[in-house]
């Protein structure tokens, strides 16, 4: 009888141990999404200001919706909104995962500082992919403002990690341990 009770206690303890990492993974994913949302907000404002200055084209977001056009043909306005949603989801899912997975290899003791390096890395691809033929002062404005915006995005993403993660988190898989 005592053996049966002991085995039940062991099974209960192991199921609780299995639930904790899963819960932490979900929480960490939500923190990453929140950090991405916080970071993409100011970046969006920068894009809007650049658009008003003629140094960024908001219609470029349409290209991100092209994959959906294989199924449904959208109006240009709908395609632009859908493209922005794809862009924002990337900022809320993809880049937080990148920072969580390789952020410990970036310089800096805090994720806010590490996020600056991620933002700079993201900008290198962004600046080429979203370049729309600007020249002169508009090109300089585009490069400086988007670089600053991406640094701000990375910093805010990392600062959210610093503020909301506990201990050695974020965790990417049950049982993983980050080296900080």
Backbone as JSON Lines, residues from 0, in Angstrom:
{"i":0,"aa":"X","n":[0.82,-1.2,0.0],"ca":[0.0,0.0,0.0],"c":[0.87,1.26,0.0]}
{"i":1,"aa":"X","n":[1.9,1.28,0.83],"ca":[2.79,2.44,0.89],"c":[3.52,2.62,-0.43]}
{"i":2,"aa":"X","n":[3.86,1.47,-1.09],"ca":[4.54,1.57,-2.39],"c":[3.63,2.2,-3.43]}
{"i":3,"aa":"X","n":[2.36,1.86,-3.42],"ca":[1.41,2.42,-4.38],"c":[1.26,3.93,-4.18]}
{"i":4,"aa":"X","n":[1.18,4.36,-2.91],"ca":[1.08,5.8,-2.63],"c":[2.33,6.53,-3.08]}
{"i":5,"aa":"X","n":[3.49,5.91,-2.87],"ca":[4.76,6.54,-3.26],"c":[4.84,6.7,-4.77]}
{"i":6,"aa":"X","n":[4.35,5.67,-5.51],"ca":[4.42,5.78,-6.97],"c":[3.46,6.84,-7.48]}
{"i":7,"aa":"X","n":[2.3,7.01,-6.84],"ca":[1.36,8.06,-7.24],"c":[1.98,9.43,-6.99]}
{"i":8,"aa":"X","n":[2.64,9.6,-5.82],"ca":[3.29,10.87,-5.52],"c":[4.38,11.19,-6.54]}
{"i":9,"aa":"X","n":[5.15,10.18,-6.93],"ca":[6.22,10.38,-7.9],"c":[5.65,10.8,-9.25]}
{"i":10,"aa":"X","n":[4.55,10.14,-9.67],"ca":[3.93,10.49,-10.94],"c":[3.38,11.91,-10.92]}
{"i":11,"aa":"X","n":[2.77,12.3,-9.8],"ca":[2.22,13.65,-9.68],"c":[3.33,14.68,-9.73]}
{"i":12,"aa":"X","n":[4.44,14.42,-9.02],"ca":[5.56,15.36,-9.02],"c":[6.17,15.5,-10.4]}
{"i":13,"aa":"X","n":[6.3,14.38,-11.14],"ca":[6.91,14.48,-12.47],"c":[5.99,15.2,-13.45]}
{"i":14,"aa":"X","n":[4.66,15.03,-13.31],"ca":[3.76,15.74,-14.22],"c":[3.79,17.24,-13.92]}
{"i":15,"aa":"X","n":[3.94,17.61,-12.65],"ca":[4.07,19.03,-12.31],"c":[5.36,19.59,-12.88]}
{"i":16,"aa":"X","n":[6.42,18.82,-12.81],"ca":[7.71,19.28,-13.35],"c":[7.62,19.47,-14.85]}
{"i":17,"aa":"X","n":[6.85,18.59,-15.54],"ca":[6.7,18.73,-16.98],"c":[5.86,19.96,-17.35]}
{"i":18,"aa":"X","n":[4.88,20.32,-16.5],"ca":[4.02,21.46,-16.79],"c":[4.77,22.78,-16.64]}
{"i":19,"aa":"X","n":[5.68,22.86,-15.69],"ca":[6.37,24.12,-15.43],"c":[7.15,24.62,-16.64]}
{"i":20,"aa":"X","n":[7.99,23.8,-17.28],"ca":[8.71,24.32,-18.46],"c":[7.76,24.72,-19.6]}
{"i":21,"aa":"X","n":[6.68,23.99,-19.79],"ca":[5.73,24.34,-20.85],"c":[5.09,25.69,-20.53]}
{"i":22,"aa":"X","n":[4.69,25.88,-19.28],"ca":[4.12,27.15,-18.88],"c":[5.12,28.28,-19.08]}
{"i":23,"aa":"X","n":[6.38,28.02,-18.72],"ca":[7.43,29.03,-18.9],"c":[7.64,29.34,-20.38]}
{"i":24,"aa":"X","n":[7.58,28.32,-21.23],"ca":[7.73,28.54,-22.67],"c":[6.63,29.44,-23.21]}
{"i":25,"aa":"X","n":[5.4,29.18,-22.77],"ca":[4.27,30.0,-23.22],"c":[4.42,31.42,-22.7]}
{"i":26,"aa":"X","n":[4.77,31.56,-21.41],"ca":[4.97,32.89,-20.84],"c":[6.09,33.63,-21.57]}
{"i":27,"aa":"X","n":[7.17,32.93,-21.85],"ca":[8.3,33.56,-22.54],"c":[7.91,33.99,-23.95]}
{"i":28,"aa":"X","n":[7.09,33.18,-24.61],"ca":[6.61,33.56,-25.94],"c":[5.74,34.81,-25.89]}
{"i":29,"aa":"X","n":[4.91,34.91,-24.86],"ca":[4.06,36.09,-24.7],"c":[4.89,37.33,-24.39]}
{"i":30,"aa":"X","n":[5.94,37.16,-23.58],"ca":[6.83,38.29,-23.29],"c":[7.52,38.74,-24.57]}
{"i":31,"aa":"X","n":[7.98,37.78,-25.38],"ca":[8.61,38.12,-26.65],"c":[7.67,38.86,-27.58]}
{"i":32,"aa":"X","n":[6.42,38.4,-27.65],"ca":[5.42,39.07,-28.5],"c":[5.15,40.48,-28.0]}
{"i":33,"aa":"X","n":[5.05,40.64,-26.69],"ca":[4.83,41.96,-26.12],"c":[6.01,42.88,-26.41]}
{"i":34,"aa":"X","n":[7.23,42.36,-26.24],"ca":[8.42,43.15,-26.55],"c":[8.47,43.56,-28.0]}
{"i":35,"aa":"X","n":[8.1,42.63,-28.89],"ca":[8.05,42.96,-30.32],"c":[7.02,44.03,-30.63]}
{"i":36,"aa":"X","n":[5.86,43.93,-29.98],"ca":[4.81,44.94,-30.17],"c":[5.27,46.3,-29.67]}
{"i":37,"aa":"X","n":[5.89,46.32,-28.5],"ca":[6.4,47.58,-27.95],"c":[7.45,48.19,-28.88]}
{"i":38,"aa":"X","n":[8.3,47.35,-29.45],"ca":[9.35,47.84,-30.33],"c":[8.85,48.28,-31.69]}
{"i":39,"aa":"X","n":[7.86,47.58,-32.23],"ca":[7.4,47.9,-33.6],"c":[6.53,49.17,-33.62]}
{"i":40,"aa":"X","n":[5.98,49.56,-32.49],"ca":[5.17,50.78,-32.45],"c":[5.96,52.02,-32.86]}
{"i":41,"aa":"X","n":[7.06,52.33,-32.16],"ca":[7.86,53.5,-32.57],"c":[8.46,53.36,-33.97]}
{"i":42,"aa":"X","n":[8.8,52.14,-34.36],"ca":[9.34,51.93,-35.71],"c":[8.28,52.29,-36.76]}
{"i":43,"aa":"X","n":[7.05,51.95,-36.5],"ca":[5.95,52.29,-37.4],"c":[5.78,53.81,-37.51]}
{"i":44,"aa":"X","n":[5.89,54.48,-36.39],"ca":[5.78,55.95,-36.41],"c":[6.91,56.54,-37.25]}
{"i":45,"aa":"X","n":[8.11,56.0,-37.12],"ca":[9.23,56.47,-37.93],"c":[8.94,56.26,-39.41]}
{"i":46,"aa":"X","n":[8.38,55.1,-39.77],"ca":[8.02,54.84,-41.17],"c":[7.01,55.87,-41.67]}
{"i":47,"aa":"X","n":[6.03,56.18,-40.85],"ca":[5.01,57.15,-41.26],"c":[5.61,58.54,-41.46]}
{"i":48,"aa":"X","n":[6.49,58.93,-40.55],"ca":[7.15,60.24,-40.7],"c":[8.03,60.27,-41.94]}
{"i":49,"aa":"X","n":[8.76,59.19,-42.18],"ca":[9.59,59.12,-43.38],"c":[8.74,59.17,-44.64]}
{"i":50,"aa":"X","n":[7.59,58.55,-44.6],"ca":[6.69,58.57,-45.74],"c":[6.24,60.0,-46.04]}
{"i":51,"aa":"X","n":[5.95,60.74,-45.0],"ca":[5.54,62.14,-45.18],"c":[6.68,62.98,-45.76]}
{"i":52,"aa":"X","n":[7.93,62.6,-45.44],"ca":[9.1,63.33,-45.95],"c":[9.53,62.83,-47.33]}
{"i":53,"aa":"X","n":[8.84,61.82,-47.84],"ca":[9.19,61.28,-49.16],"c":[10.41,60.37,-49.14]}
{"i":54,"aa":"X","n":[10.76,59.86,-47.95],"ca":[11.94,59.01,-47.82],"c":[11.59,57.57,-47.46]}
{"i":55,"aa":"X","n":[10.32,57.2,-47.62],"ca":[9.88,55.82,-47.38],"c":[8.52,55.68,-48.04]}
{"i":56,"aa":"X","n":[8.27,54.52,-48.6],"ca":[6.99,54.28,-49.25],"c":[6.22,53.22,-48.48]}
{"i":57,"aa":"X","n":[5.12,53.63,-47.86],"ca":[4.29,52.68,-47.12],"c":[3.69,51.62,-48.03]}
{"i":58,"aa":"X","n":[3.6,51.9,-49.32],"ca":[3.06,50.92,-50.25],"c":[3.97,49.7,-50.37]}
{"i":59,"aa":"X","n":[5.21,49.81,-49.9],"ca":[6.12,48.67,-49.94],"c":[5.61,47.5,-49.1]}
{"i":60,"aa":"X","n":[4.75,47.78,-48.13],"ca":[4.18,46.71,-47.32],"c":[3.36,45.74,-48.17]}
{"i":61,"aa":"X","n":[2.88,46.22,-49.32],"ca":[2.09,45.35,-50.2],"c":[2.87,44.11,-50.61]}
{"i":62,"aa":"X","n":[4.17,44.26,-50.78],"ca":[4.97,43.11,-51.23],"c":[4.93,41.96,-50.24]}
{"i":63,"aa":"X","n":[4.72,42.26,-48.95],"ca":[4.65,41.2,-47.95],"c":[3.35,40.41,-48.04]}
{"i":64,"aa":"X","n":[2.36,40.94,-48.73],"ca":[1.09,40.22,-48.86],"c":[1.01,39.44,-50.17]}
{"i":65,"aa":"X","n":[2.05,39.48,-50.97],"ca":[2.01,38.81,-52.28],"c":[1.74,37.31,-52.17]}
{"i":66,"aa":"X","n":[2.23,36.67,-51.12],"ca":[2.0,35.23,-50.98],"c":[0.51,34.93,-50.83]}
{"i":67,"aa":"X","n":[-0.25,35.83,-50.21],"ca":[-1.69,35.63,-50.06],"c":[-2.43,35.88,-51.36]}
{"i":68,"aa":"X","n":[-1.84,36.65,-52.24],"ca":[-2.49,36.94,-53.53],"c":[-2.57,35.71,-54.42]}
{"i":69,"aa":"X","n":[-1.82,34.68,-54.08],"ca":[-1.93,33.43,-54.84],"c":[-3.31,32.81,-54.66]}
{"i":70,"aa":"X","n":[-3.94,33.1,-53.53],"ca":[-5.25,32.53,-53.21],"c":[-6.37,33.53,-53.47]}
{"i":71,"aa":"X","n":[-6.18,34.76,-53.03],"ca":[-7.21,35.8,-53.14],"c":[-6.56,37.07,-53.68]}
{"i":72,"aa":"X","n":[-7.23,37.74,-54.59],"ca":[-6.72,39.01,-55.1],"c":[-7.29,40.14,-54.25]}
{"i":73,"aa":"X","n":[-6.42,40.86,-53.57],"ca":[-6.83,41.95,-52.68],"c":[-6.75,43.29,-53.39]}
{"i":74,"aa":"X","n":[-7.52,44.23,-52.89],"ca":[-7.37,45.61,-53.35],"c":[-6.02,46.12,-52.86]}
{"i":75,"aa":"X","n":[-5.46,47.14,-53.49],"ca":[-4.16,47.66,-53.03],"c":[-4.17,48.08,-51.56]}
{"i":76,"aa":"X","n":[-5.25,48.7,-51.11],"ca":[-5.31,49.14,-49.71],"c":[-5.32,47.94,-48.76]}
{"i":77,"aa":"X","n":[-6.1,46.91,-49.1],"ca":[-6.14,45.7,-48.28],"c":[-4.8,45.01,-48.29]}
{"i":78,"aa":"X","n":[-4.15,44.95,-49.43],"ca":[-2.83,44.32,-49.53],"c":[-1.82,45.06,-48.67]}
{"i":79,"aa":"X","n":[-1.92,46.37,-48.63],"ca":[-0.99,47.16,-47.82],"c":[-1.2,46.88,-46.33]}
{"i":80,"aa":"X","n":[-2.45,46.83,-45.89],"ca":[-2.75,46.53,-44.48],"c":[-2.3,45.12,-44.13]}
{"i":81,"aa":"X","n":[-2.62,44.16,-44.99],"ca":[-2.21,42.78,-44.76],"c":[-0.68,42.67,-44.71]}
{"i":82,"aa":"X","n":[-0.01,43.37,-45.6],"ca":[1.45,43.37,-45.59],"c":[2.01,43.93,-44.3]}
{"i":83,"aa":"X","n":[1.38,44.99,-43.78],"ca":[1.84,45.54,-42.5],"c":[1.62,44.54,-41.38]}
{"i":84,"aa":"X","n":[0.5,43.84,-41.39],"ca":[0.23,42.83,-40.36],"c":[1.31,41.75,-40.4]}
{"i":85,"aa":"X","n":[1.69,41.3,-41.59],"ca":[2.77,40.31,-41.72],"c":[4.07,40.88,-41.15]}
{"i":86,"aa":"X","n":[4.37,42.14,-41.46],"ca":[5.56,42.81,-40.94],"c":[5.53,42.84,-39.41]}
{"i":87,"aa":"X","n":[4.4,43.26,-38.83],"ca":[4.28,43.36,-37.38],"c":[4.37,41.99,-36.71]}
{"i":88,"aa":"X","n":[3.79,40.98,-37.33],"ca":[3.9,39.63,-36.76],"c":[5.34,39.14,-36.76]}
{"i":89,"aa":"X","n":[6.09,39.48,-37.8],"ca":[7.51,39.15,-37.81],"c":[8.24,39.82,-36.66]}
{"i":90,"aa":"X","n":[7.87,41.06,-36.39],"ca":[8.48,41.8,-35.29],"c":[8.08,41.23,-33.93]}
{"i":91,"aa":"X","n":[6.92,40.58,-33.88],"ca":[6.43,40.05,-32.62],"c":[6.76,38.58,-32.4]}
{"i":92,"aa":"X","n":[7.12,37.87,-33.45],"ca":[7.4,36.44,-33.31],"c":[8.83,36.11,-33.71]}
{"i":93,"aa":"X","n":[9.19,36.42,-34.94],"ca":[10.48,35.99,-35.48],"c":[11.65,36.6,-34.72]}
{"i":94,"aa":"X","n":[11.7,37.93,-34.65],"ca":[12.87,38.58,-34.05],"c":[12.98,38.35,-32.55]}
{"i":95,"aa":"X","n":[11.87,38.29,-31.78],"ca":[12.02,37.91,-30.38],"c":[12.6,36.5,-30.21]}
{"i":96,"aa":"X","n":[12.22,35.57,-31.09],"ca":[12.81,34.23,-31.02],"c":[14.3,34.27,-31.32]}
{"i":97,"aa":"X","n":[14.69,35.08,-32.28],"ca":[16.11,35.21,-32.6],"c":[16.87,35.77,-31.4]}
{"i":98,"aa":"X","n":[16.34,36.82,-30.78],"ca":[17.02,37.4,-29.62],"c":[17.08,36.4,-28.47]}
{"i":99,"aa":"X","n":[15.99,35.66,-28.26],"ca":[15.99,34.68,-27.18],"c":[16.98,33.55,-27.44]}
{"i":100,"aa":"X","n":[17.12,33.16,-28.7],"ca":[17.97,32.0,-29.01],"c":[19.44,32.35,-29.11]}
{"i":101,"aa":"X","n":[19.79,33.47,-29.72],"ca":[21.22,33.78,-29.89],"c":[21.64,35.06,-29.17]}
{"i":102,"aa":"X","n":[20.73,35.66,-28.45],"ca":[21.04,36.91,-27.76],"c":[22.18,36.8,-26.78]}
{"i":103,"aa":"X","n":[22.37,35.63,-26.18],"ca":[23.45,35.47,-25.22],"c":[24.82,35.58,-25.88]}
{"i":104,"aa":"X","n":[24.87,35.45,-27.2],"ca":[26.14,35.56,-27.92],"c":[26.46,36.99,-28.31]}
{"i":105,"aa":"X","n":[25.49,37.89,-28.18],"ca":[25.73,39.3,-28.48],"c":[26.42,39.97,-27.31]}
{"i":106,"aa":"X","n":[27.19,41.01,-27.56],"ca":[27.84,41.73,-26.46],"c":[26.8,42.38,-25.55]}
{"i":107,"aa":"X","n":[27.16,42.52,-24.3],"ca":[26.29,43.19,-23.34],"c":[25.8,42.24,-22.27]}
{"i":108,"aa":"X","n":[25.59,42.8,-21.1],"ca":[25.12,42.0,-19.98],"c":[23.6,41.94,-19.93]}
{"i":109,"aa":"X","n":[22.95,42.94,-20.49],"ca":[21.49,43.0,-20.48],"c":[20.96,42.78,-21.89]}
{"i":110,"aa":"X","n":[19.74,42.27,-21.95],"ca":[19.12,42.05,-23.26],"c":[18.86,43.37,-23.98]}
{"i":111,"aa":"X","n":[18.67,44.45,-23.26],"ca":[18.45,45.75,-23.92],"c":[19.66,46.11,-24.78]}
{"i":112,"aa":"X","n":[20.85,45.87,-24.26],"ca":[22.07,46.16,-25.02],"c":[22.22,45.14,-26.15]}
{"i":113,"aa":"X","n":[21.96,43.89,-25.87],"ca":[22.04,42.86,-26.91],"c":[21.04,43.14,-28.04]}
{"i":114,"aa":"X","n":[19.89,43.69,-27.67],"ca":[18.88,44.02,-28.66],"c":[19.35,45.07,-29.65]}
{"i":115,"aa":"X","n":[20.25,45.95,-29.21],"ca":[20.82,46.94,-30.14],"c":[21.56,46.24,-31.28]}
{"i":116,"aa":"X","n":[22.28,45.18,-30.95],"ca":[23.02,44.44,-31.97],"c":[22.06,43.7,-32.9]}
{"i":117,"aa":"X","n":[20.98,43.16,-32.33],"ca":[19.96,42.53,-33.18],"c":[19.33,43.56,-34.11]}
{"i":118,"aa":"X","n":[18.97,44.71,-33.57],"ca":[18.38,45.76,-34.39],"c":[19.29,46.18,-35.54]}
{"i":119,"aa":"X","n":[20.58,46.3,-35.25],"ca":[21.54,46.67,-36.3],"c":[21.62,45.58,-37.37]}
{"i":120,"aa":"X","n":[21.59,44.32,-36.94],"ca":[21.65,43.21,-37.9],"c":[20.4,43.18,-38.78]}
{"i":121,"aa":"X","n":[19.24,43.38,-38.17],"ca":[17.98,43.4,-38.93],"c":[18.01,44.53,-39.95]}
{"i":122,"aa":"X","n":[18.52,45.68,-39.53],"ca":[18.53,46.87,-40.39],"c":[19.32,46.63,-41.67]}
{"i":123,"aa":"X","n":[20.4,45.85,-41.6],"ca":[21.21,45.65,-42.81],"c":[20.39,45.03,-43.93]}
{"i":124,"aa":"X","n":[19.54,44.08,-43.6],"ca":[18.66,43.49,-44.61],"c":[17.51,44.42,-44.98]}
{"i":125,"aa":"X","n":[16.93,45.05,-43.96],"ca":[15.8,45.95,-44.2],"c":[16.19,47.09,-45.13]}
{"i":126,"aa":"X","n":[17.33,47.7,-44.87],"ca":[17.71,48.89,-45.64],"c":[17.86,48.59,-47.13]}
{"i":127,"aa":"X","n":[18.29,47.39,-47.44],"ca":[18.43,47.02,-48.86],"c":[17.1,46.57,-49.45]}
{"i":128,"aa":"X","n":[16.34,45.78,-48.7],"ca":[15.09,45.23,-49.22],"c":[14.02,46.3,-49.41]}
{"i":129,"aa":"X","n":[14.0,47.32,-48.6],"ca":[12.95,48.32,-48.65],"c":[13.4,49.61,-49.34]}
{"i":130,"aa":"X","n":[14.62,49.62,-49.84],"ca":[15.11,50.8,-50.56],"c":[14.28,50.98,-51.83]}
{"i":131,"aa":"X","n":[13.83,52.2,-52.06],"ca":[12.92,52.45,-53.18],"c":[13.45,53.55,-54.11]}
{"i":132,"aa":"X","n":[14.75,53.56,-54.33],"ca":[15.32,54.49,-55.29],"c":[15.56,55.9,-54.77]}
{"i":133,"aa":"X","n":[15.56,56.09,-53.46],"ca":[15.81,57.42,-52.91],"c":[17.24,57.84,-53.23]}
{"i":134,"aa":"X","n":[17.45,59.15,-53.32],"ca":[18.8,59.67,-53.57],"c":[18.99,60.94,-52.75]}
{"i":135,"aa":"X","n":[20.24,61.33,-52.6],"ca":[20.57,62.58,-51.93],"c":[20.14,62.61,-50.48]}
{"i":136,"aa":"X","n":[19.52,63.72,-50.09],"ca":[19.11,63.93,-48.7],"c":[18.05,62.91,-48.27]}
{"i":137,"aa":"X","n":[17.18,62.52,-49.18],"ca":[16.15,61.53,-48.83],"c":[16.78,60.17,-48.53]}
{"i":138,"aa":"X","n":[17.8,59.81,-49.29],"ca":[18.5,58.55,-49.02],"c":[19.17,58.61,-47.65]}
{"i":139,"aa":"X","n":[19.84,59.7,-47.35],"ca":[20.49,59.86,-46.06],"c":[19.47,59.8,-44.93]}
{"i":140,"aa":"X","n":[18.36,60.5,-45.1],"ca":[17.29,60.48,-44.1],"c":[16.75,59.07,-43.92]}
{"i":141,"aa":"X","n":[16.51,58.37,-45.02],"ca":[16.02,56.99,-44.98],"c":[16.98,56.1,-44.19]}
{"i":142,"aa":"X","n":[18.27,56.17,-44.51],"ca":[19.26,55.31,-43.87],"c":[19.4,55.63,-42.38]}
{"i":143,"aa":"X","n":[19.52,56.89,-42.04],"ca":[19.72,57.28,-40.64],"c":[18.48,56.97,-39.81]}
{"i":144,"aa":"X","n":[17.31,57.34,-40.31],"ca":[16.08,57.14,-39.54],"c":[15.72,55.66,-39.38]}
{"i":145,"aa":"X","n":[15.88,54.87,-40.44],"ca":[15.56,53.45,-40.31],"c":[16.59,52.74,-39.43]}
{"i":146,"aa":"X","n":[17.85,53.17,-39.49],"ca":[18.86,52.58,-38.6],"c":[18.51,52.9,-37.14]}
{"i":147,"aa":"X","n":[18.22,54.16,-36.87],"ca":[17.82,54.53,-35.51],"c":[16.56,53.81,-35.06]}
{"i":148,"aa":"X","n":[15.6,53.67,-35.97],"ca":[14.37,52.96,-35.64],"c":[14.61,51.5,-35.31]}
{"i":149,"aa":"X","n":[15.49,50.86,-36.05],"ca":[15.79,49.46,-35.77],"c":[16.59,49.29,-34.49]}
{"i":150,"aa":"X","n":[17.47,50.24,-34.19],"ca":[18.17,50.2,-32.9],"c":[17.16,50.35,-31.76]}
{"i":151,"aa":"X","n":[16.22,51.27,-31.93],"ca":[15.18,51.47,-30.92],"c":[14.32,50.22,-30.77]}
{"i":152,"aa":"X","n":[13.94,49.6,-31.88],"ca":[13.18,48.35,-31.82],"c":[13.94,47.3,-31.0]}
{"i":153,"aa":"X","n":[15.2,47.07,-31.34],"ca":[15.99,46.07,-30.63],"c":[16.16,46.39,-29.17]}
{"i":154,"aa":"X","n":[16.38,47.66,-28.87],"ca":[16.54,48.07,-27.47],"c":[15.25,47.82,-26.69]}
{"i":155,"aa":"X","n":[14.12,48.23,-27.24],"ca":[12.84,48.05,-26.54],"c":[12.48,46.58,-26.39]}
{"i":156,"aa":"X","n":[12.77,45.79,-27.4],"ca":[12.55,44.34,-27.3],"c":[13.39,43.77,-26.16]}
{"i":157,"aa":"X","n":[14.67,44.1,-26.15],"ca":[15.56,43.6,-25.1],"c":[15.2,44.13,-23.73]}
{"i":158,"aa":"X","n":[14.81,45.39,-23.64],"ca":[14.42,45.97,-22.35],"c":[13.18,45.27,-21.79]}
{"i":159,"aa":"X","n":[12.28,44.87,-22.68],"ca":[11.11,44.1,-22.24],"c":[11.55,42.76,-21.69]}
{"i":160,"aa":"X","n":[12.49,42.11,-22.36],"ca":[13.04,40.85,-21.84],"c":[13.63,41.09,-20.45]}
{"i":161,"aa":"X","n":[14.45,42.13,-20.31],"ca":[15.09,42.42,-19.02],"c":[14.06,42.65,-17.93]}
{"i":162,"aa":"X","n":[13.01,43.36,-18.26],"ca":[12.01,43.73,-17.26],"c":[11.13,42.56,-16.85]}
{"i":163,"aa":"X","n":[10.76,41.71,-17.8],"ca":[9.73,40.7,-17.52],"c":[10.24,39.28,-17.33]}
{"i":164,"aa":"X","n":[11.46,38.99,-17.76],"ca":[11.97,37.63,-17.58],"c":[12.55,37.48,-16.19]}
{"i":165,"aa":"X","n":[12.41,36.27,-15.67],"ca":[12.93,35.97,-14.34],"c":[14.16,35.09,-14.47]}
{"i":166,"aa":"X","n":[15.14,35.31,-13.62],"ca":[16.3,34.43,-13.55],"c":[17.03,34.27,-14.85]}
{"i":167,"aa":"X","n":[17.23,33.0,-15.25],"ca":[18.03,32.68,-16.44],"c":[17.18,32.57,-17.7]}
{"i":168,"aa":"X","n":[15.95,33.03,-17.64],"ca":[15.08,32.93,-18.79],"c":[15.45,33.98,-19.81]}
{"i":169,"aa":"X","n":[15.1,33.89,-21.05],"ca":[14.06,33.07,-21.66],"c":[14.49,31.64,-21.93]}
{"i":170,"aa":"X","n":[13.5,30.73,-21.92],"ca":[13.72,29.33,-22.26],"c":[13.19,29.1,-23.67]}
{"i":171,"aa":"X","n":[13.92,28.3,-24.41],"ca":[13.48,27.98,-25.77],"c":[12.89,26.59,-25.88]}
{"i":172,"aa":"X","n":[13.27,25.72,-24.96],"ca":[12.75,24.35,-24.97],"c":[12.75,23.86,-23.53]}
{"i":173,"aa":"X","n":[11.87,22.91,-23.21],"ca":[11.85,22.39,-21.84],"c":[13.23,21.87,-21.44]}
{"i":174,"aa":"X","n":[13.71,22.35,-20.31],"ca":[14.97,21.86,-19.78],"c":[16.2,22.59,-20.29]}
{"i":175,"aa":"X","n":[16.06,23.52,-21.22],"ca":[17.26,24.21,-21.7],"c":[17.74,25.17,-20.64]}
{"i":176,"aa":"X","n":[19.02,25.46,-20.68],"ca":[19.59,26.41,-19.74],"c":[20.4,27.41,-20.52]}
{"i":177,"aa":"X","n":[20.09,28.68,-20.33],"ca":[20.82,29.75,-20.99],"c":[22.09,30.04,-20.21]}
{"i":178,"aa":"X","n":[23.15,30.33,-20.92],"ca":[24.38,30.77,-20.29],"c":[24.37,32.29,-20.34]}
{"i":179,"aa":"X","n":[24.31,32.9,-19.18],"ca":[24.25,34.36,-19.14],"c":[25.5,34.91,-18.52]}
